[in-house]
Amino acid sequence: ADERKLRQITTPSCLQAMRASLRARPRGQRHSYRPRQIEAYIKQVRIGHNASNREMKFAQVTAHIRGQLVWEITNAKGEIVGGVGSEEDPFTVDDYWVFERYLADDGAWRLKERLETKAEASALGDRGARAAA
């Protein structure tokens, strides 16, 4: 993954979590997502300030994202070694993403965090690490 691009579209705390996830992957492993029927809804909008600097104001938007996708994990040889969903039976996604923008900033919205739902955690079970047939 291109960490420079990630830095532009994520907040520092989100970038740190993404870096850790990317570095934990085995060498040569790639993840690909093919989305289906994606819908997004605004659930909350708020204006706040930085706890240590009240002059640093920001806006946050929480979006509820629903859809279906096929997620494949391939190794360095291009062989499928994991993932969830298939073309015939895509995995249902029910996510909440929080986007943030500092009001004195360049206006760029950045991903702050992805909120995992309890339903998602129980639905994935061990399917996120399925073995290739």
C-alpha positions in Angstrom: 0.0 0.0 0.0 1.1 3.6 -0.6 1.5 5.1 2.8 1.8 8.6 1.4 -1.7 8.3 0.0 -3.0 6.8 3.3 -1.5 9.8 5.1 -3.6 12.1 2.9 -6.9 10.4 3.4 -6.6 9.3 7.1 -6.1 11.1 10.5 -2.9 10.3 12.3 -4.5 7.8 14.7 -6.2 6.0 11.8 -3.0 5.9 9.8 -1.2 4.4 12.8 -3.8 1.6 13.0 -3.7 1.0 9.2 0.1 0.8 9.2 0.1 -1.8 11.9 -2.5 -3.8 10.0 -0.5 -3.6 6.8 2.8 -4.5 8.4 1.3 -7.5 10.2 0.4 -9.1 6.8 2.7 -11.8 5.4 5.1 -10.5 2.8 3.5 -10.4 -0.7 -0.1 -10.7 0.6 -2.7 -8.6 -1.1 -6.3 -7.8 -0.2 -8.8 -6.9 -2.9 -12.5 -5.9 -2.5 -15.2 -6.0 -5.1 -18.2 -4.0 -3.8 -21.8 -4.6 -4.6 -24.9 -2.5 -3.9 -23.2 0.1 -1.6 -25.5 2.5 0.3 -24.3 5.3 2.7 -26.4 7.3 5.2 -25.3 10.2 7.4 -26.0 9.2 11.0 -24.4 12.0 12.9 -22.7 15.4 12.3 -20.9 17.2 15.1 -18.6 20.2 15.6 -16.0 19.9 18.4 -12.6 21.1 19.5 -9.3 19.5 20.3 -9.1 18.6 24.0 -5.6 20.2 24.4 -6.2 23.2 22.2 -9.8 24.6 22.2 -8.9 26.9 19.2 -8.5 23.8 17.0 -12.1 23.1 15.9 -13.1 20.2 13.8 -16.2 18.7 12.1 -17.0 15.0 12.2 -19.5 13.0 10.2 -20.5 9.4 11.0 -21.7 7.5 8.0 -23.5 4.2 8.1 -22.3 2.2 5.1 -24.2 -0.9 4.0 -23.5 -3.2 1.1 -22.2 -6.4 -0.1 -18.7 -7.3 -1.2 -16.3 -10.0 -2.1 -13.0 -9.8 -0.2 -10.1 -11.9 -1.4 -6.7 -12.3 0.1 -4.0 -13.6 -2.2 -0.4 -14.6 -1.6 2.7 -13.5 -3.5 1.9 -16.2 -6.1 -1.6 -14.8 -6.7 -3.3 -17.8 -5.0 -6.4 -17.1 -3.0 -5.6 -17.8 0.7 -8.5 -16.2 2.5 -11.3 -13.6 2.5 -15.1 -13.6 2.7 -18.0 -13.8 0.3 -18.2 -15.0 -3.3 -19.7 -13.7 -6.5 -22.7 -16.0 -5.8 -22.9 -15.2 -2.1 -21.3 -11.8 -1.3 -20.5 -10.8 2.3 -22.9 -8.3 3.8 -21.2 -5.2 5.2 -22.8 -3.0 7.9 -20.2 -0.5 8.9 -19.9 2.9 10.5 -17.1 5.2 9.4 -16.2 8.4 11.1 -14.8 11.2 8.9 -13.1 14.3 10.3 -12.0 17.7 9.0 -10.2 20.4 10.9 -12.0 23.6 10.2 -8.8 25.6 9.8 -7.4 22.9 7.5 -7.2 22.6 3.7 -10.7 21.3 3.7 -9.8 17.6 3.2 -12.0 15.1 4.9 -10.1 12.2 6.4 -11.1 8.8 7.7 -10.8 8.9 11.5 -12.0 5.4 12.3 -14.1 2.5 11.3 -16.4 1.3 14.0 -16.8 -2.4 14.2 -20.3 -3.6 15.0 -21.0 -6.5 17.3 -23.0 -8.2 14.5 -20.0 -8.0 12.2 -17.6 -9.4 14.7 -19.8 -12.4 15.3 -20.7 -12.9 11.6 -17.1 -13.0 10.5 -16.1 -15.7 13.0 -13.3 -17.6 11.4 -14.4 -16.8 7.8 -11.9 -14.0 7.6 -9.2 -16.6 7.6 -10.8 -19.3 5.4 -8.4 -21.7 3.8 -8.1 -21.9 0.0 -9.8 -25.0 -1.4 
